[in-house]
Amino acid sequence: MNINKKKLGIIGAISIISVILISVFIFTQIGPYDKNNKKDVIIDVPSGASVGKISDILYENKLIKNELLFKLLVKVSNKAPSIKSGTYLLNQSYSNNDIISLLVSGKIYQDGIKVTIPEGATSKEIIAMLVSKNLGDKATFENLIKKPQEFYDKFLYLKEDGITSLEGFLYPETYYFNSKKQSEEDILSEMLKVFDSKYTDKFKKKQKELNMTLQEVMEMASIIEKEAVLDKDRPIIASVFYNRLKVGMPLQSDATIQYIFEERKKIVTYDDLKIDSPYNSYKNKGLPPTPISNPGIKSIEAALYPEKTDYLYFVAKIDGGNNYSTNYQDHLKYVKEYKEARDKQSKDTKATNKENTKK
């Protein structure tokens, strides 16, 4: 009896020691390759790469000790679908969990010339930014903007009905470009790729429900982007323009007039409203022939998910918002209020400046 107890005790002790040793082995294998080596290692995770392919890349670069355990850790954590492609800056002091977290975060290594494309920028403005940073030739960019067919092999969405320009699809974002490694086509492709990732299946489904083409959605979104100051106004502005389309009324957007000019004007005049151009939404009914800017996600959402209103008019308020109305009489009242408030603000500013000058 005592012998059996001793045997059980020995077996139990061996089991505990085995578990401890296995745990220590696993812990060391999924820990840093070399916690003291913080020399940077740059790796590329290809688009669509499997966990196996990623583990091969990490193992070859001596960033993980055990490919099998790395793959098991990714599987157990259920993070495989969240891993993002791109260029990453790692080092041997990172544990497997550190590496997985970084790959999931999508915080890719940025090496190049920083270019921030603001929401609502036109293709002309974007080209000017790129050229000013010596990232390409103006004429080449302009030619490519007019030829979406040059990008059909990479971006199938450009084949959809009515798309004759890249205007609207150059997604506003912060980019890092390398003039030595990237051509004008490569640079525009980066922006088109981000748009492709932002325009989700949810948006595509809603677009279909609205019986709209992608081109029409982006034309509407581009106008909303130019007309809105506050985010809360975007869906309401969208409703105004949709209501105008529904009753056969011209959109009458100053933003479409501005698109005609090489440089934005401080104010659109009555003479400007007489310009003979397909982008003159005072003379022509319907949407413009192309988007008039490159909108951000909130304007795209507003175009797809407009508020349900009866408004046909809106005019700006001094605080940046808008006053909305269903009839022209109320609209004229709000226009008068805005002009009076604007004039008062201008007088107050001049008076303040004059007082400060005296001091």
HUSULKA-V393364 format. One record per residue. N is the residue number from 1. RES is the residue in three letters. SS is DSSP state (~ for helix, > for strand, _ for the rest). PSI is psi in radians with two decimals (none if undefined). NEAR is the number of other C-alpha atoms within 10 Angstrom. Layout:
N:RES:SS:PSI:NEAR
N:RES:SS:PSI:NEAR
//
This chain:
1:MET:_:-0.82:6
2:ASN:~:-0.61:7
3:ILE:~:-0.74:8
4:ASN:~:-0.69:9
5:LYS:~:-0.69:10
6:LYS:~:-0.73:11
7:LYS:~:-0.78:12
8:LEU:~:-0.66:12
9:GLY:~:-0.73:12
10:ILE:~:-0.78:12
11:ILE:~:-0.75:12
12:GLY:~:-0.75:12
13:ALA:~:-0.73:12
14:ILE:~:-0.70:12
15:SER:~:-0.77:12
16:ILE:~:-0.77:12
17:ILE:~:-0.70:12
18:SER:~:-0.77:12
19:VAL:~:-0.74:12
20:ILE:~:-0.79:12
21:LEU:~:-0.73:12
22:ILE:~:-0.73:12
23:SER:~:-0.75:12
24:VAL:~:-0.73:11
25:PHE:~:-0.85:12
26:ILE:~:-0.76:13
27:PHE:~:-0.76:12
28:THR:~:-0.58:14
29:GLN:~:-0.55:18
30:ILE:~:0.01:19
31:GLY:_:-2.98:21
32:PRO:_:2.50:22
33:TYR:_:-0.72:21
34:ASP:_:1.74:16
35:LYS:_:-0.29:12
36:ASN:_:-0.17:10
37:ASN:_:1.85:12
38:LYS:_:0.41:12
39:LYS:_:2.29:10
40:ASP:_:2.44:12
41:VAL:>:2.17:14
42:ILE:>:2.20:11
43:ILE:>:2.71:17
44:ASP:>:2.18:15
45:VAL:>:1.89:19
46:PRO:_:2.66:13
47:SER:_:2.28:10
48:GLY:_:0.15:10
49:ALA:_:2.41:13
50:SER:_:2.89:14
51:VAL:~:-0.62:18
52:GLY:~:-0.77:13
53:LYS:~:-0.73:15
54:ILE:~:-0.73:20
55:SER:~:-0.62:22
56:ASP:~:-0.79:15
57:ILE:~:-0.78:17
58:LEU:~:-0.70:23
59:TYR:~:-0.75:16
60:GLU:~:-0.53:12
61:ASN:_:0.19:15
62:LYS:_:0.83:15
63:LEU:_:-0.30:23
64:ILE:_:2.66:26
65:LYS:_:-0.51:22
66:ASN:_:1.97:20
67:GLU:~:-0.73:21
68:LEU:~:-0.81:10
69:LEU:~:-0.61:16
70:PHE:~:-0.81:24
71:LYS:~:-0.70:18
72:LEU:~:-0.69:12
73:LEU:~:-0.71:17
74:VAL:~:-0.73:18
75:LYS:~:-0.81:13
76:VAL:~:-0.65:10
77:SER:~:-0.23:11
78:ASN:_:0.62:10
79:LYS:_:0.02:14
80:ALA:~:-0.78:17
81:PRO:~:-0.33:11
82:SER:~:-0.13:13
83:ILE:_:2.31:22
84:LYS:_:2.48:19
85:SER:_:2.85:17
86:GLY:>:-3.08:16
87:THR:>:2.23:18
88:TYR:>:2.55:20
89:LEU:>:1.97:16
90:LEU:>:3.03:20
91:ASN:_:2.97:22
92:GLN:_:-0.15:23
93:SER:_:-0.09:20
94:TYR:_:2.35:21
95:SER:_:2.97:22
96:ASN:~:-0.71:25
97:ASN:~:-0.67:16
98:ASP:~:-0.76:13
99:ILE:~:-0.79:22
100:ILE:~:-0.77:19
101:SER:~:-0.70:15
102:LEU:~:-0.73:18
103:LEU:~:-0.56:21
104:VAL:~:-0.63:15
105:SER:~:-0.49:12
106:GLY:_:0.27:15
107:LYS:_:1.40:14
108:ILE:_:2.75:17
109:TYR:_:2.17:15
110:GLN:_:2.08:14
111:ASP:_:1.84:11
112:GLY:_:-2.87:13
113:ILE:>:2.18:14
114:LYS:>:2.26:14
115:VAL:>:2.10:16
116:THR:>:2.00:13
117:ILE:_:1.99:20
118:PRO:_:2.69:16
119:GLU:_:2.33:20
120:GLY:_:0.02:23
121:ALA:>:2.52:23
122:THR:_:2.91:22
123:SER:~:-0.63:21
124:LYS:~:-0.76:17
125:GLU:~:-0.66:16
126:ILE:~:-0.78:19
127:ILE:~:-0.75:22
128:ALA:~:-0.72:17
129:MET:~:-0.80:15
130:LEU:~:-0.79:23
131:VAL:~:-0.65:14
132:SER:~:-0.39:12
133:LYS:_:0.27:13
134:ASN:_:0.71:13
135:LEU:_:0.25:21
136:GLY:_:-3.14:20
137:ASP:_:2.31:15
138:LYS:~:-0.87:16
139:ALA:~:-0.68:10
140:THR:~:-0.77:13
141:PHE:~:-0.83:22
142:GLU:~:-0.69:15
143:ASN:~:-0.74:11
144:LEU:~:-0.64:17
145:ILE:~:-0.62:21
146:LYS:_:-0.04:14
147:LYS:_:1.28:14
148:PRO:~:-0.39:17
149:GLN:~:-0.41:18
150:GLU:~:-0.25:13
151:PHE:~:0.15:19
152:TYR:_:-0.65:12
153:ASP:_:-0.43:9
154:LYS:_:-0.58:12
155:PHE:_:1.69:15
156:LEU:~:-0.49:11
157:TYR:~:-0.40:14
158:LEU:~:-0.21:23
159:LYS:~:-0.14:14
160:GLU:_:2.77:11
161:ASP:_:2.32:11
162:GLY:_:-0.13:13
163:ILE:_:1.93:22
164:THR:_:0.01:17
165:SER:_:2.75:20
166:LEU:_:-0.11:23
167:GLU:_:2.29:25
168:GLY:_:-0.40:28
169:PHE:_:0.06:25
170:LEU:_:1.56:27
171:TYR:_:2.29:27
172:PRO:_:2.06:23
173:GLU:_:2.97:14
174:THR:>:2.18:12
175:TYR:>:2.80:16
176:TYR:>:1.98:15
177:PHE:>:2.65:21
178:ASN:_:1.94:15
179:SER:_:-0.42:16
180:LYS:_:-0.47:9
181:LYS:_:-0.35:9
182:GLN:_:2.29:14
183:SER:_:3.05:17
184:GLU:~:-0.68:18
185:GLU:~:-0.69:15
186:ASP:~:-0.74:14
187:ILE:~:-0.81:20
188:LEU:~:-0.60:20
189:SER:~:-0.63:16
190:GLU:~:-0.76:17
191:MET:~:-0.70:19
192:LEU:~:-0.59:22
193:LYS:~:-0.71:15
194:VAL:~:-0.71:15
195:PHE:~:-0.78:20
196:ASP:~:-0.67:17
197:SER:~:-0.52:10
198:LYS:~:-0.55:14
199:TYR:_:1.50:15
200:THR:_:3.02:10
201:ASP:~:-0.58:10
202:LYS:~:-0.77:8
203:PHE:~:-0.73:17
204:LYS:~:-0.69:15
205:LYS:~:-0.77:12
206:LYS:~:-0.69:14
207:GLN:~:-0.74:18
208:LYS:~:-0.71:11
209:GLU:~:-0.61:10
210:LEU:_:-0.11:12
211:ASN:_:0.77:10
212:MET:_:2.70:13
213:THR:_:2.83:16
214:LEU:~:-0.69:19
215:GLN:~:-0.77:24
216:GLU:~:-0.70:21
217:VAL:~:-0.79:22
218:MET:~:-0.54:24
219:GLU:~:-0.79:24
220:MET:~:-0.79:25
221:ALA:~:-0.64:30
222:SER:~:-0.59:30
223:ILE:~:-0.77:28
224:ILE:~:-0.75:29
225:GLU:~:-0.71:28
226:LYS:~:-0.48:21
227:GLU:~:-0.48:19
228:ALA:_:2.49:20
229:VAL:_:-0.79:15
230:LEU:_:2.47:11
231:ASP:~:-0.65:13
232:LYS:~:-0.38:12
233:ASP:~:-0.30:20
234:ARG:~:-0.91:24
235:PRO:~:-0.50:23
236:ILE:~:-0.74:25
237:ILE:~:-0.71:28
238:ALA:~:-0.74:29
239:SER:~:-0.66:22
240:VAL:~:-0.83:24
241:PHE:~:-0.66:25
242:TYR:~:-0.68:24
243:ASN:~:-0.67:19
244:ARG:~:-0.74:20
245:LEU:~:-0.69:16
246:LYS:~:-0.64:10
247:VAL:_:0.12:9
248:GLY:_:0.42:11
249:MET:_:2.45:17
250:PRO:_:2.61:17
251:LEU:_:-0.58:25
252:GLN:_:0.94:19
253:SER:_:2.16:18
254:ASP:~:-0.48:20
255:ALA:~:-0.62:21
256:THR:~:-0.55:25
257:ILE:~:-0.77:24
258:GLN:~:-0.56:20
259:TYR:_:-0.37:18
260:ILE:_:-0.58:17
261:PHE:_:2.66:9
262:GLU:_:-0.68:9
263:GLU:_:2.50:10
264:ARG:_:2.35:12
265:LYS:_:2.68:11
266:LYS:_:-0.63:7
267:ILE:_:2.49:9
268:VAL:_:2.20:13
269:THR:_:2.95:11
270:TYR:_:-0.58:8
271:ASP:_:-0.62:7
272:ASP:~:-0.57:15
273:LEU:~:-0.20:17
274:LYS:~:-0.05:12
275:ILE:_:2.35:14
276:ASP:_:1.70:11
277:SER:_:2.51:15
278:PRO:_:-0.24:17
279:TYR:_:0.01:24
280:ASN:_:1.73:26
281:SER:_:0.14:21
282:TYR:_:-0.60:21
283:LYS:_:-0.50:15
284:ASN:_:2.40:16
285:LYS:_:2.78:17
286:GLY:_:-3.08:17
287:LEU:_:2.74:22
288:PRO:_:2.90:19
289:PRO:_:-0.44:15
290:THR:_:2.91:21
291:PRO:_:2.69:27
292:ILE:_:0.07:29
293:SER:_:3.10:30
294:ASN:>:1.73:31
295:PRO:_:2.75:29
296:GLY:_:3.12:23
297:ILE:~:-0.60:17
298:LYS:~:-0.59:17
299:SER:~:-0.59:30
300:ILE:~:-0.76:26
301:GLU:~:-0.71:18
302:ALA:~:-0.67:24
303:ALA:~:-0.56:29
304:LEU:~:-0.48:23
305:TYR:_:1.16:18
306:PRO:_:2.74:19
307:GLU:_:2.73:17
308:LYS:_:1.83:13
309:THR:_:3.02:17
310:ASP:_:0.17:16
311:TYR:_:2.47:18
312:LEU:_:-0.18:22
313:TYR:>:2.66:23
314:PHE:>:2.63:21
315:VAL:>:2.58:16
316:ALA:>:2.67:18
317:LYS:_:2.82:16
318:ILE:_:-0.55:12
319:ASP:_:0.00:8
320:GLY:_:-0.30:10
321:GLY:_:-2.81:16
322:ASN:>:2.71:20
323:ASN:>:2.34:16
324:TYR:>:2.62:20
325:SER:>:2.76:20
326:THR:_:-0.20:14
327:ASN:_:2.79:12
328:TYR:~:-0.54:12
329:GLN:~:-0.83:10
330:ASP:~:-0.64:15
331:HIS:~:-0.78:18
332:LEU:~:-0.61:15
333:LYS:~:-0.77:11
334:TYR:~:-0.60:21
335:VAL:~:-0.75:17
336:LYS:~:-0.76:13
337:GLU:~:-0.73:17
338:TYR:~:-0.79:18
339:LYS:~:-0.71:14
340:GLU:~:-0.76:12
341:ALA:~:-0.67:14
342:ARG:~:-0.76:14
343:ASP:~:-0.71:12
344:LYS:~:-0.75:12
345:GLN:~:-0.70:13
346:SER:~:-0.74:12
347:LYS:~:-0.76:12
348:ASP:~:-0.68:12
349:THR:~:-0.77:12
350:LYS:~:-0.70:12
351:ALA:~:-0.73:12
352:THR:~:-0.76:11
353:ASN:~:-0.68:11
354:LYS:~:-0.70:11
355:GLU:~:-0.71:10
356:ASN:~:-0.59:9
357:THR:~:-0.66:8
358:LYS:~:-0.65:6
359:LYS:_:none:5
//
